[in-house]
Amino acid sequence: MKPPTDAVAQAHRRLLQVIAHLTDAQVAEPSLLPGWTRGHVLAHLADAARARSRVVEHASRGELVDMWAPGERDAIIEATACRRAAEHRAATAEHSDRLERAWAGVEDWSPPTDPAVVDPVPAVFTRWRELWIHMIDLDLGVRPTEWSVEFSCHTIDILQPRLPDDVSVRATDVQRTWGSGTEVTGGVRDLAAWLAGRVPDELPVSAAPLPVLGPWPAYPARRAAPSQS
C-alpha cells in the first residue's frame, strides 16, 4: 500500500476542526483513555508529530536518530498536557505542518528512519492510526463512522494478532475476512474499532461470546539493545 500521506494530511485537518472551539475547561476534562485528560491526548499527538519530523529531517541528511530518548516521550506529554486550549491548537498546527513538509521531501520510503525499530511499513501508517484512533479518545464527536474503508482494513491488518488463534473477523459491508475459525462479524469500521479497544457504533457479533482480545501488538518491534563489551 502506498504511504497515505494525503490521508494523514486530511486527518490533521480534521483534528484541527475538532479542536477549533475547544475550551480550557475541556482540555482538563478526562478523555476516553484511562488516566489521560484531553490535554494528554493532544500533547501526545503534537509531540509525536514533532518527533517524527525530527527523524525524517535527520534521515534526509543520512543521519539515523531515535524519536525519543528514554523517558522523553512521557515526560513531554506530562509537561505539556496542561497547556491552554489555544496553545494546544497552535502546537497541533505547527507540528502537523512540519511533519507534512518533512514527508513531502521523501522520495524513497524503503530505508529505515529509526535505527532502533524494525518497521515493515513506513511510519506514516502509524501516524494515520494514532490520529484517527485518538480523535475518538478526545470524546469530541468523532466516531468510527468517519473512518474510511481503507483505514479500517489497514487497522484490522495491524491488530489481527490481538485475536485468539481460532477466531476470525469477517466484514459484512466489504468482502474481507481475516483469520480462520469462529467468526466475529460486523461492519468493517466497527470491527476495527473493537480490535482497537474502542467502543464501536454497533458491537460485532459472534455465535460464541466475543473473545477476550490479547495485548496490543508490539508494532513496530524494537531491536534488542547491543550488548556492552
C-alpha positions in Angstrom: 0.0 0.0 0.0 1.3 3.5 -0.9 2.1 5.5 2.2 -1.1 7.5 2.8 0.5 11.0 3.2 -2.6 12.6 1.7 -4.9 10.7 4.1 -2.7 11.8 7.0 -2.9 15.4 5.9 -6.7 15.1 5.8 -6.7 13.6 9.3 -4.6 16.5 10.5 -7.2 19.0 9.1 -10.0 17.0 10.8 -8.2 17.1 14.1 -7.8 20.9 13.8 -11.5 21.2 13.1 -12.4 19.1 16.1 -10.4 21.2 18.5 -11.2 24.6 16.8 -13.5 25.7 19.6 -12.0 23.6 22.5 -12.1 25.5 25.8 -9.5 25.5 28.6 -12.0 23.6 30.8 -12.5 20.9 28.2 -8.7 20.4 27.9 -8.6 19.5 31.6 -11.5 17.0 31.4 -10.9 13.3 31.2 -10.5 11.7 27.7 -11.7 8.2 27.0 -8.2 6.9 27.8 -7.9 6.0 31.5 -5.7 8.4 33.3 -5.4 10.9 30.5 -7.1 14.2 30.0 -7.9 15.6 26.6 -4.7 17.7 27.2 -2.7 14.5 27.5 -4.1 13.2 24.2 -3.4 16.4 22.4 0.1 16.7 23.9 0.9 13.2 22.7 -0.4 13.9 19.1 1.5 17.1 18.8 4.8 15.7 20.2 4.6 12.6 18.1 4.4 14.8 15.0 7.4 16.8 16.2 9.4 13.7 17.0 8.6 12.0 13.6 9.5 15.3 11.8 12.9 15.3 13.5 13.5 11.7 12.5 12.7 12.3 8.8 14.7 15.6 8.7 17.7 13.8 10.1 17.2 10.9 7.7 17.2 13.3 4.7 20.8 14.2 5.8 21.7 10.5 6.1 21.5 10.6 9.9 19.6 8.0 11.9 18.1 9.1 15.3 15.6 7.7 17.7 12.2 9.5 18.0 12.7 10.0 21.8 15.4 9.5 24.3 14.5 7.0 27.1 11.7 8.5 29.2 11.5 11.6 27.0 8.1 10.8 25.4 6.2 10.5 28.7 8.0 13.5 30.2 7.0 15.8 27.3 3.4 14.6 27.5 3.1 15.3 31.2 4.9 18.7 30.8 2.6 19.9 28.0 -0.7 18.3 28.8 -1.8 21.3 30.9 -1.3 23.9 28.2 -4.2 26.2 27.4 -6.5 25.3 24.5 -5.1 27.9 22.2 -1.6 26.6 22.9 -2.7 23.1 22.0 -4.2 24.3 18.8 -1.0 26.2 17.9 1.2 23.2 18.7 -1.0 20.8 16.8 -1.0 23.1 13.7 2.7 23.8 13.9 3.9 20.2 14.3 1.4 18.7 11.8 2.5 21.1 9.2 6.2 20.4 9.9 5.6 16.7 9.6 3.7 17.0 6.3 6.6 19.2 4.9 9.2 16.6 6.0 7.3 13.8 4.4 6.8 15.8 1.2 10.6 15.6 0.7 10.8 11.8 1.0 11.5 10.1 -2.4 12.4 6.6 -1.2 10.3 5.1 1.6 12.3 1.9 1.8 15.3 2.9 4.1 14.7 2.8 7.8 14.3 6.1 9.5 14.7 4.9 13.1 17.7 2.7 13.8 16.0 1.1 16.8 12.9 0.0 15.0 12.1 -3.0 12.8 9.3 -1.3 10.8 7.9 -3.2 7.8 5.9 -0.3 6.7 6.6 3.5 6.7 5.9 5.4 9.9 3.2 7.4 8.1 0.9 4.4 8.7 1.5 4.7 12.4 0.6 8.4 12.3 -2.5 7.6 10.3 -3.7 5.2 13.0 -2.8 7.3 16.0 -4.7 10.3 14.6 -8.0 8.6 13.9 -8.0 6.4 17.0 -7.0 9.2 19.3 -9.6 11.5 17.8 -12.2 9.1 19.2 -10.4 9.2 22.6 -10.8 13.0 22.7 -14.6 12.4 23.0 -15.4 15.4 21.0 -17.8 13.9 18.5 -15.6 11.8 16.2 -16.8 8.2 15.8 -15.7 5.2 13.8 -18.3 6.1 11.2 -15.8 8.7 9.9 -13.1 6.1 9.3 -12.6 5.1 5.7 -12.8 1.5 4.5 -9.1 1.6 3.6 -8.2 2.9 7.0 -10.4 0.3 8.8 -9.0 -2.6 6.8 -5.4 -1.4 7.5 -6.2 -1.2 11.2 -7.6 -4.7 11.2 -4.5 -5.9 9.4 -2.3 -4.5 12.1 -4.4 -5.5 15.1 -5.4 -9.0 13.9 -2.7 -10.5 16.3 -5.0 -9.5 19.2 -7.4 -12.2 18.2 -7.2 -15.8 19.6 -5.8 -18.2 17.0 -9.2 -19.9 16.5 -11.1 -16.7 15.9 -11.6 -14.8 12.6 -13.3 -11.5 11.8 -15.5 -11.0 8.7 -16.7 -7.6 7.5 -20.3 -7.7 6.4 -20.0 -4.5 4.3 -16.9 -5.3 2.4 -15.7 -8.7 1.1 -12.9 -9.2 3.6 -12.1 -11.9 6.2 -9.2 -12.0 8.5 -8.0 -15.3 10.1 -9.9 -18.6 10.4 -12.1 -20.2 13.0 -15.1 -18.9 14.9 -16.3 -15.8 13.1 -16.8 -12.4 14.6 -18.9 -10.3 12.1 -19.7 -6.7 11.8 -19.2 -3.6 9.7 -15.5 -3.1 8.9 -15.3 0.2 10.9 -16.9 -1.5 13.9 -14.5 -4.4 13.7 -11.6 -2.1 13.5 -12.8 0.0 16.5 -13.4 -3.2 18.5 -10.0 -4.5 17.8 -8.5 -1.1 18.7 -10.2 -1.4 22.1 -12.7 1.5 21.3 -16.5 1.4 21.5 -17.8 0.6 18.1 -21.0 2.2 16.8 -22.5 -1.3 16.6 -20.9 -4.1 18.5 -19.7 -7.0 16.4 -21.5 -10.3 16.9 -20.5 -14.0 17.0 -22.1 -17.4 17.6 -19.9 -17.7 20.6 -19.3 -15.0 23.2 -17.0 -12.3 21.9 -13.4 -13.3 22.7 -11.1 -11.5 25.1 -8.6 -9.7 23.0 -4.9 -10.1 23.5 -2.5 -7.3 24.1 -1.9 -4.6 21.6 0.8 -6.0 19.2 4.3 -4.6 19.7 4.4 -2.7 16.4 6.8 -1.7 15.2 9.1 -4.1 17.0 12.2 -2.6 18.6 15.6 -4.0 18.0 17.4 -5.5 21.0 20.0 -3.2 22.5 23.5 -4.1 21.6 25.5 -5.9 24.3 28.1 -3.9 26.1 31.6 -5.3 25.8 
